[in-house]
C-alpha cells in the first residue's frame, strides 16, 4: 500500500470513530472512556490540536474541542454529560495521570 492511500484510510477511520462517538454513542461518558480505555473525546481533540500545532497551525484547546465535538464544550456538557460519582472521579484522576499526565489538563 502506498503512503497516500494509508493516510487516506487512517483519516477515514478517524472520521468514522469521531462520528461514532459524537453522533451514535453520545450516551458514552468521557469519564467512562478514560477510566476503561485511557483516552476520551477530549484526548482525541487534543491529539488533533497537537497535530495542527506541529504543522504550524495555531489552534488552542477550545478550538480543537469545538472542531471535534461539532459544538462548544459547554453545549456538549449541557446536552450529553451526566454527573459522575466520586468513585468514577477518583478513578479518572488516576487514569488521567497515568495516560495523559499532569501537564495536559
SVG drawing of the C-alpha trace seen along z (x, -y; Angstrom):
<svg xmlns="http://www.w3.org/2000/svg" viewBox="-29 -30 35 32">
<polyline fill="none" stroke="black" stroke-width="0.4" points="0.0,0.0 1.3,-3.4 1.7,-6.1 -1.0,-8.4 -3.6,-5.5 -2.5,-4.7 -3.1,-8.3 -6.5,-8.4 -7.6,-5.1 -6.3,-6.3 -8.2,-9.6 -11.4,-7.7 -11.1,-5.5 -10.6,-8.6 -13.7,-10.3 -15.7,-7.1 -14.5,-7.0 -15.4,-10.7 -18.9,-10.2 -19.4,-7.1 -18.5,-8.9 -20.2,-12.2 -23.4,-11.0 -24.1,-7.4 -22.8,-7.0 -23.4,-10.3 -24.5,-8.2 -21.0,-7.0 -19.4,-9.4 -15.9,-10.7 -15.1,-9.7 -16.1,-6.1 -13.9,-6.0 -10.9,-7.4 -11.4,-5.0 -11.7,-2.0 -9.6,-2.8 -7.2,-5.5 -8.4,-8.1 -11.7,-10.0 -13.1,-12.6 -11.0,-15.3 -7.9,-13.3 -8.8,-12.9 -9.4,-16.6 -6.1,-17.3 -4.3,-15.0 -5.9,-16.9 -4.7,-20.2 -1.2,-18.8 -1.1,-17.6 -2.2,-21.1 0.3,-22.9 3.1,-20.6 2.3,-21.7 2.3,-25.4 -1.4,-25.8 -2.3,-27.9 -5.1,-26.1 -6.0,-26.2 -7.7,-23.5 -11.1,-25.1 -10.9,-25.5 -9.9,-21.9 -12.7,-20.7 -15.2,-22.7 -14.0,-21.2 -14.0,-17.7 -17.3,-18.0 -19.1,-20.0 -20.2,-22.4 -18.8,-24.2 -17.7,-22.1 -20.4,-23.9 -23.1,-22.8 -21.8,-19.2 -21.8,-19.1 -25.3,-20.6 -26.7,-18.1 -24.8,-14.9 -22.7,-14.9 -24.1,-13.4 -22.8,-13.7 -20.1,-11.3 -19.9,-9.5 -17.0,-10.2 -15.7,-6.7 -15.6,-7.4 -13.9,-10.8 -11.2,-9.2 -10.6,-6.5 -10.5,-9.3 -7.8,-11.2 -5.7,-8.0 -6.3,-7.1 -5.7,-10.7 -2.3,-10.9 -1.3,-7.5 -2.4,-8.1 -2.2,-11.8 0.0,-13.3 -0.5,-16.2 0.6,-18.9 -2.2,-18.3 -5.2,-19.3"/>
</svg>
